[in-house]
Amino acid sequence: MATLSDVATKAQVSIAAVSRLFNQDPTLSISQDTKERIYTVASELGFKGARKRSKPSKKLFKIGMVLWCSPEDETDDPYFLSIRQGVEKRCQEEGIVLGEVIRMNGIEDGASLNGMDGLIVIGKIDSRDLDSLYGNNDRIVFVNNFAQDRQKYDCVVSNLEQATKDVLEHLLQLGHKRIGFIGGRDYSPVKGERKGREIPEIRYSVYEKMMRERGMFSRSDVYLGEWTTTSGYELMREAIQKGNLPSAFFIANDPMAIGAMRALYDEGIKVPDEVAVVGFDDIDLAGFVQPSLTSVRIYTEQMGRTAVNLLCERIKGRDIPLTVTVSTKLMVRESCGATSDSRNGQL
């Protein structure tokens, strides 16, 4: 009776290679021609230990992830947490190994991702800051950020500009003549720094441009702080104490909007009867606060899943860079003061 040794000798491979192939070890790295030669020899020798031949197993990819935000940032604002979870879920579905995860504001000297098959970068991180981390720089997908070289890298973004226009046009259609803005500051992380370089924030930029075009912009109606519920509360308190509130506020994320609505409630100011509020991101809590929060739905989990799909295509050989823009949806609820027949609807 033929043995593993007999098959290995005639096929000119190691006994370990024959054993791992017949036991369908997914980590075995030999060519398809070698696999076919081993199976042929085993058949010729009448070896009975081989399992039924299966189709070649799918190569396991191992990818890395780079984030701009800290775990504390993800707790304060679930936006980036949801993107990361989308990446993780898609990797699990595809059998992709999610290897190293690096946060730029806590990176250590000598850190490297060169052992990864590809890289997903979440947040506004400069591609030049990745040069020392990763050499295969055509296998990088940027999420929630346009790469500096869009002729080279894949990107997954939401249409924040159009979403902001949708919010402001909705409030204008409701008859508001004065719309305030509450938002956070945006940063491009610098290695080892908590925040990094301050950069323009798209929602505020679009807000200022639209309000100026209509002769409605007032710097005194703009309040900027951190992307947290506490900051939203404090900024709205500042606006209340100043007096003469705008009739509506566009607030750049839902945690800040929820904090702002609490400040209005504490002062006995009714939403939406006295002040309308629109948030951004449409987190799960938005539909359950009182009054329910009108907000822009951002498909963050889908952004993460799309990034994994794009990266797999790049690893498999696609060399044309793609930019995928994920649409948004304005979810109209009670806090904006829309008529009852349009509440809980969509725009």
DOPASE-777293 format. One line per 8 residues: their letters; for each residue x, y, z of C-alpha. Coordinates in nm, 3 decimals. Example, Ala and Ser with C-alpha at 12.3 -4.5 7.8 and 13.67 -1.06 7.14 Angstrom:
residues 2
as> 1.230/-0.450/0.780  1.367/-0.106/0.714;
//
This chain:
residues 347
matlsdva> 0.000/0.000/0.000  0.135/0.342/-0.098  0.238/0.582/0.179  0.274/0.960/0.210  0.647/0.908/0.167  0.593/0.722/-0.161  0.373/1.002/-0.298  0.616/1.272/-0.184;
tkaqvsia> 0.917/1.095/-0.337  0.756/1.041/-0.678  0.604/1.391/-0.685  0.938/1.542/-0.575  0.794/1.734/-0.282  0.817/1.708/0.098  0.606/1.470/0.301  0.473/1.775/0.491;
avsrlfnq> 0.349/1.932/0.166  0.162/1.615/0.071  0.007/1.585/0.417  -0.102/1.949/0.430  -0.252/1.932/0.080  -0.452/1.619/0.155  -0.577/1.777/0.479  -0.675/2.092/0.286;
dptlsisq> -0.455/2.324/0.489  -0.558/2.678/0.369  -0.215/2.821/0.459  -0.025/2.587/0.226  0.157/2.790/-0.039  0.242/2.578/-0.344  0.155/2.624/-0.710  -0.155/2.477/-0.869;
dtkeriyt> 0.069/2.271/-1.101  0.241/2.115/-0.800  -0.095/2.035/-0.642  -0.210/1.865/-0.962  0.113/1.663/-0.980  0.067/1.537/-0.623  -0.294/1.436/-0.688  -0.192/1.257/-1.011;
vaselgfk> 0.087/1.064/-0.839  -0.144/0.968/-0.552  -0.399/0.835/-0.800  -0.135/0.638/-0.992  -0.002/0.480/-0.673  -0.350/0.406/-0.544  -0.294/0.616/-0.229  -0.614/0.608/-0.022;
garkrskp> -0.541/0.886/0.226  -0.621/1.184/0.003  -0.947/1.365/0.065  -1.173/1.443/-0.226  -1.004/1.702/-0.441  -1.164/2.042/-0.403  -1.141/2.362/-0.599  -0.837/2.577/-0.516;
skklfkig> -0.907/2.766/-0.197  -0.946/3.141/-0.208  -0.630/3.323/-0.109  -0.656/3.477/0.234  -0.584/3.848/0.237  -0.442/4.025/0.537  -0.515/4.396/0.554  -0.430/4.678/0.790;
mvlwcspe> -0.634/4.976/0.906  -0.524/5.329/0.993  -0.759/5.565/1.177  -0.730/5.933/1.266  -0.948/5.907/1.578  -0.885/5.772/1.926  -1.113/5.520/2.103  -1.242/5.814/2.309;
detddpyf> -1.338/5.998/1.988  -1.535/5.694/1.874  -1.723/5.690/2.204  -1.810/6.060/2.182  -1.918/6.041/1.818  -2.008/5.698/1.668  -1.955/5.816/1.308  -1.606/5.669/1.267;
lsirqgve> -1.690/5.373/1.489  -1.965/5.273/1.244  -1.726/5.296/0.947  -1.473/5.077/1.127  -1.742/4.823/1.214  -1.845/4.813/0.848  -1.485/4.725/0.756  -1.471/4.455/1.022;
krcqeegi> -1.803/4.297/0.924  -1.711/4.281/0.556  -1.371/4.130/0.636  -1.540/3.864/0.845  -1.783/3.781/0.564  -1.500/3.747/0.311  -1.261/3.557/0.536  -1.015/3.846/0.527;
vlgevirm> -0.769/3.876/0.813  -0.777/4.222/0.969  -0.421/4.256/1.094  -0.263/4.567/1.236  -0.478/4.863/1.341  -0.291/5.190/1.394  -0.427/5.519/1.525  -0.226/5.812/1.395;
ngiedgas> -0.254/6.017/1.715  -0.095/5.735/1.914  0.151/5.592/1.666  0.488/5.469/1.789  0.824/5.517/1.619  0.914/5.224/1.397  0.555/5.116/1.339  0.509/4.935/1.007;
lngmdgli> 0.228/4.785/0.801  0.447/4.642/0.526  0.332/4.287/0.602  -0.023/4.371/0.496  -0.171/4.295/0.152  -0.352/4.630/0.158  -0.453/4.922/0.374  -0.779/5.101/0.462;
vigkidsr> -0.735/5.455/0.590  -1.030/5.610/0.778  -1.037/5.985/0.826  -0.843/6.284/0.699  -0.492/6.144/0.692  -0.232/6.277/0.451  -0.104/6.003/0.219  0.248/6.134/0.275;
dldslygn> 0.219/6.043/0.643  0.177/5.680/0.535  0.504/5.656/0.341  0.701/5.527/0.638  0.426/5.283/0.733  0.343/5.109/0.409  0.533/5.049/0.088  0.258/4.907/-0.136;
ndrivfvn> 0.097/5.247/-0.170  -0.120/5.155/-0.467  -0.313/4.922/-0.235  -0.460/5.193/-0.013  -0.828/5.292/0.010  -0.915/5.623/0.177  -1.251/5.646/0.356  -1.420/5.976/0.443;
nfaqdrqk> -1.137/6.160/0.275  -1.027/6.246/-0.076  -0.666/6.138/-0.119  -0.420/6.405/-0.229  -0.358/6.204/-0.548  -0.696/6.086/-0.672  -0.529/5.955/-0.989  -0.357/5.694/-0.773;
ydcvvsnl> -0.578/5.597/-0.479  -0.929/5.461/-0.429  -1.160/5.674/-0.213  -1.499/5.621/-0.046  -1.679/5.939/0.059  -2.025/6.069/0.141  -2.169/6.365/-0.045  -2.152/6.601/0.253;
eqatkdvl> -2.175/6.909/0.032  -2.508/6.805/-0.117  -2.633/6.684/0.220  -2.563/7.025/0.375  -2.741/7.198/0.089  -3.041/6.968/0.143  -3.059/7.069/0.511  -3.035/7.443/0.445;
ehllqlgh> -3.279/7.438/0.154  -3.527/7.245/0.370  -3.503/7.503/0.650  -3.534/7.788/0.402  -3.843/7.628/0.250  -3.992/7.613/0.600  -3.960/7.993/0.610  -3.657/8.042/0.835;
krigfigg> -3.480/8.372/0.770  -3.201/8.323/1.022  -3.022/7.989/1.057  -2.747/7.936/1.314  -2.466/7.682/1.292  -2.317/7.462/1.565  -2.030/7.234/1.470  -1.687/7.097/1.549;
rdyspvkg> -1.344/7.178/1.416  -1.180/6.944/1.167  -0.817/6.832/1.184  -0.567/6.645/0.974  -0.373/6.433/1.227  -0.003/6.481/1.280  0.203/6.188/1.402  0.184/6.164/1.779;
erkgreip> -0.038/6.470/1.824  -0.386/6.461/1.980  -0.545/6.680/1.712  -0.302/6.791/1.444  -0.347/7.055/1.174  -0.682/7.233/1.161  -0.840/7.215/0.815  -1.165/7.347/0.661;
eirysvye> -1.476/7.153/0.765  -1.703/7.090/0.466  -2.040/7.136/0.638  -1.942/7.474/0.778  -1.784/7.581/0.447  -2.105/7.501/0.255  -2.318/7.668/0.523  -2.116/7.989/0.512;
kmmrergm> -2.117/7.998/0.130  -2.494/7.945/0.100  -2.577/8.195/0.371  -2.347/8.459/0.218  -2.503/8.407/-0.125  -2.841/8.486/0.027  -2.717/8.776/0.238  -2.805/8.579/0.553;
fsrsdvyl> -2.462/8.502/0.700  -2.374/8.635/1.044  -2.057/8.533/1.223  -2.235/8.582/1.555  -2.465/8.289/1.471  -2.173/8.045/1.436  -2.058/7.833/1.732  -1.765/7.591/1.704;
gewtttsg> -1.636/7.341/1.959  -1.580/6.969/1.999  -1.782/6.692/1.831  -1.946/6.587/2.158  -2.284/6.602/2.331  -2.134/6.813/2.609  -1.991/7.063/2.363  -2.326/7.089/2.183;
yelmreai> -2.494/7.162/2.516  -2.239/7.428/2.611  -2.244/7.599/2.272  -2.623/7.622/2.273  -2.611/7.760/2.627  -2.371/8.025/2.498  -2.616/8.113/2.219  -2.907/8.129/2.464;
qkgnlpsa> -2.717/8.355/2.703  -2.630/8.587/2.415  -3.003/8.627/2.348  -3.195/8.685/2.025  -3.167/8.324/1.904  -3.194/8.230/1.534  -3.523/8.058/1.452  -3.332/7.745/1.340;
ffiandpm> -2.997/7.573/1.396  -2.811/7.341/1.164  -2.592/7.124/1.389  -2.310/6.929/1.227  -2.354/6.598/1.409  -2.623/6.427/1.614  -2.442/6.405/1.950  -2.399/6.786/1.942;
aigamral> -2.761/6.830/1.832  -2.889/6.618/2.121  -2.680/6.820/2.364  -2.809/7.144/2.211  -3.173/7.033/2.241  -3.116/6.952/2.606  -2.986/7.304/2.663  -3.296/7.448/2.498;
ydegikvp> -3.518/7.224/2.712  -3.341/7.331/3.030  -3.414/7.694/2.943  -3.778/7.625/2.862  -3.728/7.697/2.490  -3.955/7.471/2.285  -3.826/7.270/1.987  -3.945/7.320/1.718;
devavvgf> -4.203/7.583/1.813  -3.945/7.844/1.910  -3.623/7.702/1.763  -3.598/7.436/1.493  -3.304/7.191/1.501  -3.153/6.968/1.232  -2.867/6.729/1.306  -2.635/6.519/1.095;
ddidlagf> -2.544/6.143/1.076  -2.884/6.001/1.186  -2.749/5.790/1.470  -2.984/5.532/1.621  -3.082/5.764/1.905  -3.204/6.039/1.666  -3.547/5.885/1.620  -3.602/5.826/1.992;
vqpsltsv> -3.525/6.163/2.154  -3.813/6.399/2.223  -3.887/6.565/1.992  -3.746/6.321/1.738  -3.446/6.467/1.559  -3.448/6.557/1.191  -3.109/6.447/1.062  -2.907/6.354/0.755;
riyteqmg> -2.858/5.980/0.725  -2.499/5.889/0.641  -2.448/5.527/0.540  -2.130/5.485/0.741  -2.132/5.106/0.766  -2.177/5.081/0.389  -1.878/5.312/0.345  -1.662/5.067/0.540;
rtavnllc> -1.794/4.767/0.351  -1.736/4.939/0.017  -1.377/5.016/0.114  -1.308/4.645/0.169  -1.461/4.558/-0.170  -1.245/4.817/-0.346  -0.931/4.702/-0.169  -0.990/4.340/-0.269;
erikgrdi> -1.023/4.449/-0.632  -0.693/4.638/-0.608  -0.515/4.342/-0.451  -0.645/4.119/-0.732  -0.501/4.349/-0.995  -0.730/4.642/-1.078  -0.504/4.937/-1.153  -0.764/5.206/-1.232;
pltvtvst> -0.832/5.420/-0.923  -1.197/5.464/-0.830  -1.384/5.716/-0.616  -1.717/5.595/-0.478  -1.956/5.859/-0.347  -2.219/5.718/-0.113  -2.546/5.910/-0.119  -2.718/6.059/0.188;
klmvresc> -3.082/6.106/0.289  -3.251/6.379/0.491  -3.476/6.212/0.748  -3.749/6.463/0.835  -3.883/6.428/1.189  -4.031/6.659/1.450  -3.739/6.882/1.552  -3.733/7.085/1.230;
gatsdsrn> -4.094/7.200/1.259  -4.210/7.046/0.932  -4.586/6.990/0.894  -4.726/6.674/1.045  -4.782/6.498/0.713  -4.410/6.524/0.628  -4.276/6.407/0.963  -4.095/6.076/0.977;
gql> -4.052/6.104/0.604  -3.759/6.145/0.373  -3.622/6.397/0.129;
//
